[in-house]
Amino acid sequence: MTYEEAKCAYIRIKADMDRFGCGRNGKDIAVALEAIDRQIPKKPIAGHPRDYICGRCYQSVIGSGNYCWFCGQAIDWSEEEG
């Protein structure tokens, strides 16, 4: 299962819980969705030469690490590392 598939599954579960009045764990589902969303790599925002910004928290992404040091967002460097 990919991260995108897991996110879709959680969204369906949350919708079912809301529909059947089982919304007590809605906050837990929201936290889980956010954690899954951070694992889906996102492209950094290009700034000055050799300077990139995280698309989630807008902090500087240092080096070419796979995750933002500030918020934990997975970074997709596929086009930047050429």
Secondary structure as UniProt FT lines:
FT   HELIX           3..19
FT   TURN            20..21
FT   HELIX           23..25
FT   HELIX           26..39
FT   STRAND          45..46
FT   TURN            49..50
FT   STRAND          52..53
FT   TURN            55..57
FT   STRAND          60..61
FT   TURN            63..64
FT   TURN            69..71
FT   STRAND          74..75
FT   TURN            78..80
//
